[in-house]
Amino acid sequence: MIPVLFPYDTSPAGPFDFGSLGRLGDALTCKVTEAYGDHSYQYSLEMTYPATGRHFEELTAYNIILAVPSMDAQPQPFRIRKVTRPIGGVVTVYADHISYDLDGFPVYVRNDVTGPAAAMAAAANFRGVTSPFYLYTNLPEVAKTVTAPKSPVSSREFLLMDGGVQDVFGGEWLFDRNQAGLLSSRGKDSGLVLRRGKNISGLEQDETTEESFSGIFPFWQGGDVTVVLPEYVLSAPGKYIDAVAIVDFSREFKKKPTAAQLRAKAQAYLESKIKPQPTLSTSVDFVLLSQTLEYKELAAVESLHLYDTVHVVYDTLNIDIKTKVCKTVYDVLLDRYETVEVGAVKQSVYRAVKKIAEKTTQASGGSVRQVASDEVVDTGTSGSWSYRHWASGKKEAWFRGSVSTGSTWSSSGNVYRASWSTTIPSDVGFESTPKTMITLGASAQNVFTVNGGASSKTAVSGYAFRGGSASSASSLTISIYAWTD
């Protein structure tokens, strides 16, 4: 699929059948990564794009890229959060799935919430703003409780944080445009067998003691008052080593708890969080044989998605397990997976909530948008030029059109040369000589090389070359990208 660009205020619900800014057919690469881990979920797009490509000037923060994220999936909207400065005439565009917009919708949960349905409803109770998002779950009702955060949090944080909705109730996420579903089971058993000597290209098995303890030392603290258990430590069954985790339960109680209350909360934590022996995880890299010519008929079997189950057999390591797809990287332009991983994704790789050093919020059309540290502050057009200015001081401008070559092409052997120039309007606002990239447009003059540069902040000039014979043409069609850092 060729990705399609939409303006920032397009509804996340779609239908994305009209109102686009255009197709991003000049994209050099475009890949979508989807991965899950503990208290985390990554769903992002990365694209490289030439500065001279069509619609490049509209690849700005907050605009939306529509792209297919995985095999047989519906195209999904990704909101641009960052565009790098051109390196060698190419920028990298980073975008997050539209569900990350939930980072900008505040919820204020005043009371503890029992049951998954009520918890999802609390995550959708946006305060002070309206939202196009729909949150739902099909998890069975259980008498588990999400403790109300002490302060307002974003909806996405409430869903993914330690002690949040998924942490308490479990489940598998499905983010589909403006819908966020916490499902009892999103994936299917694919029936795919990964076997040494057939399709496994790499395997890594990790044994970690990060959460392996013989017990916990729970405490509660409020002001100068500290509550601990008379026995101090609760022991875990199946002790592995003598190591005790010190756990703060201060946020779990709004007032000083009794020892019995603290013990009950600590016992529940001990049973769900603490592992008495090392954790074994397996990560496998493999080839999707259906994406090779020899095994195209296996496409139905190997149509994998996140959370799907596969069977891993590696006899030399005595491994025979079933595990889930935890990460996919999909090449949007080639319509195929670049990477599929099964096993476990380490929590440290993908964080649940984006931490932006310089972040403010502003109301926009009934919603809240996050403002990055550098953003476009001014755009405009002047004649054949369009331009934009950034808060950091960077300025960019584009020219597509005809430039005068005069009526004479001078010869040097069999090569003919004509000078050309064009004026940069003062509206563009360059305060120093810009850097430039100059390429041929749709020219009928058979000019094979254009070479030139900015001669000042108000003009660009250079030479056009052609071979074989002189030309009577008095103009040349070119594209110019000019910028200052």
Secondary structure, 3 states (H helix, E strand, C coil): CCCEEECCCCCCCCCCCCCCCEECCCCCEEEEEEEEECCEEEEEEEEEEECCCCCHHHCCCCCEEEECCCCCCCCEEEEEEEECCCECCEEEEEEEEHHHHHHHCEECCCCCEECHHHHHHHHCCECCCCCCCEEEECCCCCCCEECCCCCCEEHHHHHHCCCCHHHHHCCEEEEECCEEEEECCCCCEEEEEEECCCCEEEEEEEEECCCECCEEEEEEEECCEEEECCCCCEECCCCCCCCEEEEECHHHCCCCCCHHHHHHHHHHHHHHHCECCCEEEEEEEECCHHHCHHHHHHCCCCCCCCCCEEEEEEHHHCEEEEEEEEEEEEECCCCEEEEEEECCCCCCCCCCCCCCCCCEEEEECCEEEEECCCCEEEEEEECCEEEEEECCCCEEEEEEEEEECCCCCEEECCEEEEEEEEECCHHHCCCCCCEEEEEECCCCCCCCEEEEEEEECCEEEEEEEEECCCCCCCEEEEEEEEEEC
